Amino acid sequence: MTTVPRPVAVQALAALAYLVAGVLGGLTRLPSPPVAFVWPAAGVALLWFLLTPVRLRYRVAMPALLVLAFVANVLTHAPVLTSAAFALANVAHAVVGGAVFERLAWHTPRSLRDGRGLLAIGVASTAGALAGAPVLLAVLGPQDLAAAWSIVVLWVPRFTASTAVVVALVLAWRAASEDRAAGRRAAARSRSEVAVVLLGALAVDVWLYALGRGEAYAFLTLPVTVLVAWRLTPAWTSTYGAAAAALGVVATLLGQGPFADVEPVAARTVVVQVFIGVTGLVGLALSLEVRQRRLALESAHRRGDALERTRQSAVVPNALVSLEARSRGVVRYANPALRRWWGQDEPPDDAPGAAHDGAPGDEHDAAPRGGLVGRAWPDLLEPAERGRLAAVLDELAAGTRDAWEGQLEHRTASGERRACLVVAGVLLHEEQGDGRTERMANLQLVDVTDRTQLEARLSHQALHDQLTGLPNRVLLAERIAQALAAPARADATVAVLFLDLDHFKRVNDSLGHAAGDVVLQQVAERLVAAVRPGDTVARIGGDEFVVCCPDVADPKAGAALAARIARHVCRPVTVEGRDIPVGASIGLTLARPGTDAGALLREADTAMYEAKADGRGRTAVFADVLFDRARQDLQLDDELRRAVERQQFVLHFQPIVEIASTRVTAVEALLRWQHPERGLLLPGQWLAVAEQSGVMPALGRWALVEAFTQWPRIARTFGADVDVHVNVSAAQLGDGGFATVVTDALTGTGMDPGRVVLELTETHLLTIDRPLVEDLERLRALGVRLSVDDFGTGYSSLTQLTALPVDEVKIDRSFVAAMRTDARSRAVVEGVVAMARAMSLDLVAEGVETDEVAAVLSASGCRVAQGYLWGRPAALAA
């Protein structure tokens, strides 16, 4: 028996469901305007879009939906033009609504689990309905605009309500199915209870609809909805909502219920749709909240039970060590788990607080008798770690710290090295045998050696191809991004080569996958042998390899590199005595300003396909991009030169403040280009070209003079005790006579050198030679201070930092912005703060935009910062 492929079965089922839903919706068609009262097929269409793989959505699902929507409307006696308009609008609704839903509900795109998912359904249903409205007007408007408008007015509420009801129903049941599969049943109810609540609620609804007409009766359904939501799961609540909606529609169409007298028919339709939406939203939102609370309670119970079992059975290695001055760090108690971990059992008479000879802890200095008790805990550590623990114990003893957590390297009794997470806390007193007390520290150990080793292995596996050992797509993207961010020669760029083996499928089909694997491994080895040190070779899937080559001079050099790779790769591979020919098509692209890793990979991939289209076994260059970049850069270079000559640049100033008091301590002068046609341009739009074009020395001199000239206005605006920060480019530093340029600017403007801070980016530290150091020292002798900008991104060494006459460092904004959510960024910031304090350097944090980040910085010891929180760069008032 032939099995139908699952994607085919899903498409067929979706098509059938849409057709059935369309026919059912057509049964509710109104006489005027000629639209259905409800259209459940709208929800089926959106689900069809969501549940179809991306590769099939626009090739299979949406064309099928277009045809079926037309057929469904024709079958329900809609005119041909109206059916065509409705079909197009249905497709627009499904595509826009599905895209919006996936954007908003990315965390659970195919199940309904929380209020965020419910909100996504509501927004997606509304967005889809609104997307169909212009289609209807465009198709039907030329024939009868008034009639088209009447259809649109009813289209939006009925499509919104119908879609929300159907999508919520299906996704809620999908979530219930997933919960059952995962064993999550906290919100489950017995079948009898479900039946009683559902049938009772529907019976009340029937009674209410039979009471009579009048909108006031409708709100009596809300208590019933709340009861269902409180007692049943979201899946059953959505089922009740759908059933109640169907009941309301049928009753209204039959002239019964609270909305039967609402006139005209269009108003009646809108009121019913709004009522269905509101009651369904209230019920499902409440049910989802109840489910979340029940799941949270179940999780809390499980954690509590696990904690109790752990306490009763799995004892964590634990020790009590003395905090008294004469015996600080000496072990007073070691539990059995700790003794077993250390590798030596001890007699059970070492109770907490008892010394071997019964002496008080602060008088017990006897050497240990082969066990842990009486031994100094620092002696169990690697020598490099002992001072660290001793400092922690001193702080615990002094009361400046109540607890501590960190990883320390230990040595067991057998000499084995083990990495342990240590948690230390203060026990105020521990009774001694003679009634005296001793301050203790409670130490708990978690051996993380295996976890650390496993993490290293998993990290390698996550970033490397298992067959060839080459970096995979993830690591490749990181390497490309690093290459793009790293400083390079002015005449060099990053090249990416995308290599695809020609006719590789034939090898797998004819000789088997084992032979194909051998070919891939051989190709990987040849690629590694062909490239330069520092280049990255990656396998990103199948027979596709990518080479990232930093520091490539031009397309000609890239093509030469591609030719060398082709020579190495395109040689036969011998497998089991048989020579297998190997050919490759290569796509080459070179980075340009603003290019990211994804764009480079796409360009190289496109070029590779061009090479295949040209006959395979050759290299194609992404020439269009290179031409565009050269043309744009050349144009920008010419405009920059004219801009310097015509003084089209201006300075904006951003305050640097003391975090605690928000007092302005300095301002940074920032260059802006007042382009005559494109308006105000930020440096990111032109600085890279300016650095290479030769205009930066002249532009830098102008910026210095202009910043110093504006000092009186700066003093009036921010106060006479603020400093002025001016950025210095690499081109200025390399132009020679830098100190003379600065001193001439100071002399010509009368600026106080003690108020001047020159900012060099961290990458500049790598290029500073001895003559330039002498220039910088001359400036410092005048009172000018030097600051290292964007610290943490330029790969400078501490040796360079200490060897140069630096007064201040500025923490790069990327670390500052991420420090609240990224532990590593916060660690970098705290490390720079500690380093600056130790080296007596001033410190400024860049890019502060919120009070929360400012508070974290202040708590980390950083006193001064700048960012949008206190002011954006702006021109000074006249």
KANORJO-V305718 format. One record per residue. N is the residue number from 1. RES is the residue in one letter. D_CENTER is the distance of its C-alpha to the mean C-alpha in whole Angstrom. Layout:
N:RES:D_CENTER + N:RES:D_CENTER
This chain:
1:M:47 + 2:T:44 + 3:T:41 + 4:V:39 + 5:P:35 + 6:R:33 + 7:P:31 + 8:V:35 + 9:A:35 + 10:V:32 + 11:Q:33 + 12:A:37 + 13:L:36 + 14:A:34 + 15:A:37 + 16:L:39 + 17:A:37 + 18:Y:37 + 19:L:40 + 20:V:42 + 21:A:40 + 22:G:41 + 23:V:44 + 24:L:44 + 25:G:42 + 26:G:45 + 27:L:48 + 28:T:47 + 29:R:47 + 30:L:49 + 31:P:52 + 32:S:51 + 33:P:48 + 34:P:48 + 35:V:45 + 36:A:44 + 37:F:43 + 38:V:40 + 39:W:38 + 40:P:36 + 41:A:36 + 42:A:33 + 43:G:31 + 44:V:32 + 45:A:31 + 46:L:27 + 47:L:27 + 48:W:29 + 49:F:26 + 50:L:23 + 51:L:25 + 52:T:26 + 53:P:24 + 54:V:22 + 55:R:25 + 56:L:28 + 57:R:27 + 58:Y:28 + 59:R:31 + 60:V:32 + 61:A:31 + 62:M:31 + 63:P:34 + 64:A:36 + 65:L:35 + 66:L:36 + 67:V:40 + 68:L:40 + 69:A:39 + 70:F:42 + 71:V:44 + 72:A:43 + 73:N:44 + 74:V:47 + 75:L:48 + 76:T:48 + 77:H:51 + 78:A:48 + 79:P:50 + 80:V:48 + 81:L:47 + 82:T:45 + 83:S:44 + 84:A:42 + 85:A:41 + 86:F:39 + 87:A:38 + 88:L:36 + 89:A:35 + 90:N:34 + 91:V:32 + 92:A:30 + 93:H:29 + 94:A:28 + 95:V:26 + 96:V:24 + 97:G:24 + 98:G:22 + 99:A:20 + 100:V:19 + 101:F:19 + 102:E:16 + 103:R:14 + 104:L:15 + 105:A:15 + 106:W:13 + 107:H:13 + 108:T:16 + 109:P:17 + 110:R:21 + 111:S:22 + 112:L:23 + 113:R:22 + 114:D:21 + 115:G:22 + 116:R:19 + 117:G:20 + 118:L:23 + 119:L:22 + 120:A:20 + 121:I:23 + 122:G:25 + 123:V:23 + 124:A:23 + 125:S:27 + 126:T:28 + 127:A:26 + 128:G:27 + 129:A:31 + 130:L:31 + 131:A:30 + 132:G:33 + 133:A:35 + 134:P:35 + 135:V:36 + 136:L:39 + 137:L:40 + 138:A:40 + 139:V:42 + 140:L:44 + 141:G:45 + 142:P:47 + 143:Q:50 + 144:D:50 + 145:L:47 + 146:A:48 + 147:A:48 + 148:A:44 + 149:W:43 + 150:S:45 + 151:I:43 + 152:V:40 + 153:V:40 + 154:L:40 + 155:W:38 + 156:V:35 + 157:P:36 + 158:R:37 + 159:F:34 + 160:T:32 + 161:A:34 + 162:S:34 + 163:T:31 + 164:A:29 + 165:V:32 + 166:V:32 + 167:V:28 + 168:A:28 + 169:L:31 + 170:V:30 + 171:L:26 + 172:A:27 + 173:W:30 + 174:R:27 + 175:A:25 + 176:A:29 + 177:S:29 + 178:E:26 + 179:D:27 + 180:R:30 + 181:A:29 + 182:A:27 + 183:G:30 + 184:R:28 + 185:R:32 + 186:A:31 + 187:A:32 + 188:A:35 + 189:R:38 + 190:S:41 + 191:R:43 + 192:S:46 + 193:E:44 + 194:V:41 + 195:A:45 + 196:V:46 + 197:V:44 + 198:L:43 + 199:L:46 + 200:G:47 + 201:A:45 + 202:L:46 + 203:A:49 + 204:V:49 + 205:D:47 + 206:V:50 + 207:W:52 + 208:L:50 + 209:Y:51 + 210:A:54 + 211:L:55 + 212:G:55 + 213:R:54 + 214:G:52 + 215:E:49 + 216:A:49 + 217:Y:49 + 218:A:46 + 219:F:44 + 220:L:46 + 221:T:44 + 222:L:41 + 223:P:42 + 224:V:42 + 225:T:39 + 226:V:38 + 227:L:40 + 228:V:38 + 229:A:35 + 230:W:36 + 231:R:38 + 232:L:36 + 233:T:32 + 234:P:30 + 235:A:31 + 236:W:35 + 237:T:34 + 238:S:33 + 239:T:36 + 240:Y:38 + 241:G:36 + 242:A:37 + 243:A:41 + 244:A:41 + 245:A:40 + 246:A:42 + 247:L:45 + 248:G:45 + 249:V:45 + 250:V:48 + 251:A:50 + 252:T:49 + 253:L:50 + 254:L:53 + 255:G:54 + 256:Q:53 + 257:G:51 + 258:P:50 + 259:F:49 + 260:A:51 + 261:D:53 + 262:V:50 + 263:E:52 + 264:P:51 + 265:V:49 + 266:A:46 + 267:A:46 + 268:R:46 + 269:T:44 + 270:V:41 + 271:V:42 + 272:V:42 + 273:Q:38 + 274:V:37 + 275:F:39 + 276:I:37 + 277:G:34 + 278:V:34 + 279:T:36 + 280:G:34 + 281:L:31 + 282:V:32 + 283:G:33 + 284:L:30 + 285:A:28 + 286:L:30 + 287:S:30 + 288:L:27 + 289:E:27 + 290:V:30 + 291:R:28 + 292:Q:25 + 293:R:28 + 294:R:30 + 295:L:27 + 296:A:26 + 297:L:30 + 298:E:30 + 299:S:27 + 300:A:29 + 301:H:32 + 302:R:30 + 303:R:29 + 304:G:32 + 305:D:34 + 306:A:32 + 307:L:33 + 308:E:36 + 309:R:37 + 310:T:35 + 311:R:37 + 312:Q:40 + 313:S:40 + 314:A:37 + 315:V:38 + 316:V:35 + 317:P:37 + 318:N:38 + 319:A:41 + 320:L:42 + 321:V:43 + 322:S:45 + 323:L:44 + 324:E:48 + 325:A:49 + 326:R:51 + 327:S:49 + 328:R:46 + 329:G:43 + 330:V:46 + 331:V:45 + 332:R:47 + 333:Y:46 + 334:A:44 + 335:N:43 + 336:P:44 + 337:A:41 + 338:L:40 + 339:R:44 + 340:R:43 + 341:W:40 + 342:W:42 + 343:G:44 + 344:Q:47 + 345:D:49 + 346:E:51 + 347:P:53 + 348:P:52 + 349:D:54 + 350:D:51 + 351:A:51 + 352:P:48 + 353:G:50 + 354:A:53 + 355:A:54 + 356:H:56 + 357:D:59 + 358:G:59 + 359:A:58 + 360:P:56 + 361:G:53 + 362:D:53 + 363:E:56 + 364:H:55 + 365:D:55 + 366:A:56 + 367:A:54 + 368:P:53 + 369:R:55 + 370:G:52 + 371:G:50 + 372:L:47 + 373:V:49 + 374:G:50 + 375:R:48 + 376:A:46 + 377:W:42 + 378:P:41 + 379:D:43 + 380:L:41 + 381:L:38 + 382:E:38 + 383:P:40 + 384:A:37 + 385:E:35 + 386:R:38 + 387:G:38 + 388:R:35 + 389:L:36 + 390:A:39 + 391:A:37 + 392:V:35 + 393:L:39 + 394:D:40 + 395:E:38 + 396:L:38 + 397:A:42 + 398:A:42 + 399:G:40 + 400:T:37 + 401:R:35 + 402:D:35 + 403:A:32 + 404:W:30 + 405:E:28 + 406:G:27 + 407:Q:28 + 408:L:31 + 409:E:33 + 410:H:36 + 411:R:39 + 412:T:41 + 413:A:45 + 414:S:45 + 415:G:43 + 416:E:40 + 417:R:36 + 418:R:34 + 419:A:30 + 420:C:30 + 421:L:28 + 422:V:31 + 423:V:31 + 424:A:34 + 425:G:35 + 426:V:39 + 427:L:41 + 428:L:44 + 429:H:47 + 430:E:48 + 431:E:52 + 432:Q:54 + 433:G:58 + 434:D:60 + 435:G:58 + 436:R:56 + 437:T:52 + 438:E:50 + 439:R:46 + 440:M:44 + 441:A:40 + 442:N:38 + 443:L:36 + 444:Q:34 + 445:L:33 + 446:V:30 + 447:D:31 + 448:V:28 + 449:T:29 + 450:D:29 + 451:R:25 + 452:T:24 + 453:Q:26 + 454:L:25 + 455:E:21 + 456:A:22 + 457:R:24 + 458:L:21 + 459:S:19 + 460:H:21 + 461:Q:21 + 462:A:18 + 463:L:18 + 464:H:21 + 465:D:24 + 466:Q:26 + 467:L:29 + 468:T:29 + 469:G:27 + 470:L:25 + 471:P:22 + 472:N:20 + 473:R:17 + 474:V:14 + 475:L:16 + 476:L:18 + 477:A:15 + 478:E:14 + 479:R:18 + 480:I:18 + 481:A:16 + 482:Q:18 + 483:A:21 + 484:L:20 + 485:A:19 + 486:A:22 + 487:P:25 + 488:A:28 + 489:R:31 + 490:A:32 + 491:D:34 + 492:A:31 + 493:T:28 + 494:V:25 + 495:A:27 + 496:V:25 + 497:L:27 + 498:F:27 + 499:L:30 + 500:D:31 + 501:L:34 + 502:D:37 + 503:H:38 + 504:F:36 + 505:K:36 + 506:R:40 + 507:V:40 + 508:N:38 + 509:D:40 + 510:S:44 + 511:L:43 + 512:G:40 + 513:H:37 + 514:A:38 + 515:A:40 + 516:G:37 + 517:D:35 + 518:V:37 + 519:V:37 + 520:L:33 + 521:Q:34 + 522:Q:36 + 523:V:34 + 524:A:32 + 525:E:34 + 526:R:36 + 527:L:33 + 528:V:32 + 529:A:36 + 530:A:35 + 531:V:33 + 532:R:33 + 533:P:32 + 534:G:28 + 535:D:27 + 536:T:25 + 537:V:26 + 538:A:24 + 539:R:24 + 540:I:22 + 541:G:24 + 542:G:27 + 543:D:30 + 544:E:27 + 545:F:26 + 546:V:25 + 547:V:26 + 548:C:24 + 549:C:27 + 550:P:26 + 551:D:29 + 552:V:31 + 553:A:34 + 554:D:34 + 555:P:34 + 556:K:37 + 557:A:36 + 558:G:33 + 559:A:36 + 560:A:38 + 561:L:35 + 562:A:34 + 563:A:38 + 564:R:38 + 565:I:35 + 566:A:37 + 567:R:41 + 568:H:39 + 569:V:37 + 570:C:40 + 571:R:43 + 572:P:44 + 573:V:42 + 574:T:45 + 575:V:44 + 576:E:47 + 577:G:50 + 578:R:48 + 579:D:47 + 580:I:44 + 581:P:43 + 582:V:40 + 583:G:39 + 584:A:36 + 585:S:34 + 586:I:32 + 587:G:30 + 588:L:29 + 589:T:27 + 590:L:27 + 591:A:24 + 592:R:25 + 593:P:24 + 594:G:20 + 595:T:20 + 596:D:16 + 597:A:16 + 598:G:16 + 599:A:19 + 600:L:21 + 601:L:20 + 602:R:21 + 603:E:24 + 604:A:25 + 605:D:25 + 606:T:27 + 607:A:30 + 608:M:30 + 609:Y:31 + 610:E:34 + 611:A:35 + 612:K:36 + 613:A:37 + 614:D:39 + 615:G:41 + 616:R:38 + 617:G:39 + 618:R:38 + 619:T:36 + 620:A:34 + 621:V:33 + 622:F:30 + 623:A:33 + 624:D:32 + 625:V:29 + 626:L:31 + 627:F:34 + 628:D:31 + 629:R:30 + 630:A:33 + 631:R:35 + 632:Q:32 + 633:D:32 + 634:L:36 + 635:Q:36 + 636:L:34 + 637:D:36 + 638:D:39 + 639:E:38 + 640:L:37 + 641:R:40 + 642:R:42 + 643:A:39 + 644:V:40 + 645:E:44 + 646:R:44 + 647:Q:42 + 648:Q:39 + 649:F:37 + 650:V:36 + 651:L:35 + 652:H:32 + 653:F:32 + 654:Q:29 + 655:P:30 + 656:I:29 + 657:V:30 + 658:E:31 + 659:I:28 + 660:A:31 + 661:S:33 + 662:T:31 + 663:R:34 + 664:V:34 + 665:T:35 + 666:A:34 + 667:V:33 + 668:E:31 + 669:A:32 + 670:L:30 + 671:L:31 + 672:R:31 + 673:W:33 + 674:Q:35 + 675:H:35 + 676:P:38 + 677:E:37 + 678:R:33 + 679:G:33 + 680:L:31 + 681:L:29 + 682:L:26 + 683:P:26 + 684:G:23 + 685:Q:25 + 686:W:28 + 687:L:28 + 688:A:27 + 689:V:31 + 690:A:32 + 691:E:32 + 692:Q:33 + 693:S:36 + 694:G:38 + 695:V:38 + 696:M:36 + 697:P:39 + 698:A:41 + 699:L:38 + 700:G:37 + 701:R:41 + 702:W:41 + 703:A:38 + 704:L:39 + 705:V:43 + 706:E:41 + 707:A:39 + 708:F:42 + 709:T:44 + 710:Q:42 + 711:W:42 + 712:P:45 + 713:R:43 + 714:I:40 + 715:A:42 + 716:R:43 + 717:T:40 + 718:F:38 + 719:G:41 + 720:A:43 + 721:D:42 + 722:V:38 + 723:D:37 + 724:V:36 + 725:H:33 + 726:V:34 + 727:N:31 + 728:V:33 + 729:S:32 + 730:A:33 + 731:A:36 + 732:Q:37 + 733:L:37 + 734:G:39 + 735:D:41 + 736:G:44 + 737:G:46 + 738:F:42 + 739:A:44 + 740:T:47 + 741:V:45 + 742:V:43 + 743:T:47 + 744:D:48 + 745:A:46 + 746:L:46 + 747:T:50 + 748:G:50 + 749:T:48 + 750:G:50 + 751:M:46 + 752:D:46 + 753:P:44 + 754:G:43 + 755:R:41 + 756:V:39 + 757:V:36 + 758:L:35 + 759:E:31 + 760:L:30 + 761:T:27 + 762:E:26 + 763:T:27 + 764:H:30 + 765:L:31 + 766:L:32 + 767:T:34 + 768:I:37 + 769:D:40 + 770:R:43 + 771:P:45 + 772:L:41 + 773:V:41 + 774:E:45 + 775:D:44 + 776:L:41 + 777:E:44 + 778:R:46 + 779:L:44 + 780:R:43 + 781:A:47 + 782:L:47 + 783:G:44 + 784:V:41 + 785:R:38 + 786:L:35 + 787:S:32 + 788:V:29 + 789:D:26 + 790:D:22 + 791:F:23 + 792:G:21 + 793:T:20 + 794:G:23 + 795:Y:24 + 796:S:27 + 797:S:29 + 798:L:31 + 799:T:34 + 800:Q:34 + 801:L:33 + 802:T:36 + 803:A:38 + 804:L:37 + 805:P:39 + 806:V:35 + 807:D:35 + 808:E:32 + 809:V:28 + 810:K:25 + 811:I:22 + 812:D:19 + 813:R:17 + 814:S:14 + 815:F:15 + 816:V:16 + 817:A:13 + 818:A:11 + 819:M:14 + 820:R:14 + 821:T:11 + 822:D:11 + 823:A:14 + 824:R:15 + 825:S:14 + 826:R:17 + 827:A:19 + 828:V:19 + 829:V:20 + 830:E:22 + 831:G:24 + 832:V:24 + 833:V:26 + 834:A:28 + 835:M:29 + 836:A:30 + 837:R:32 + 838:A:34 + 839:M:35 + 840:S:36 + 841:L:33 + 842:D:32 + 843:L:29 + 844:V:26 + 845:A:23 + 846:E:21 + 847:G:19 + 848:V:19 + 849:E:19 + 850:T:19 + 851:D:22 + 852:E:20 + 853:V:18 + 854:A:22 + 855:A:23 + 856:V:21 + 857:L:22 + 858:S:26 + 859:A:26 + 860:S:24 + 861:G:28 + 862:C:26 + 863:R:29 + 864:V:28 + 865:A:25 + 866:Q:25 + 867:G:22 + 868:Y:22 + 869:L:23 + 870:W:27 + 871:G:27 + 872:R:26 + 873:P:28 + 874:A:31 + 875:A:35 + 876:L:37 + 877:A:40 + 878:A:43
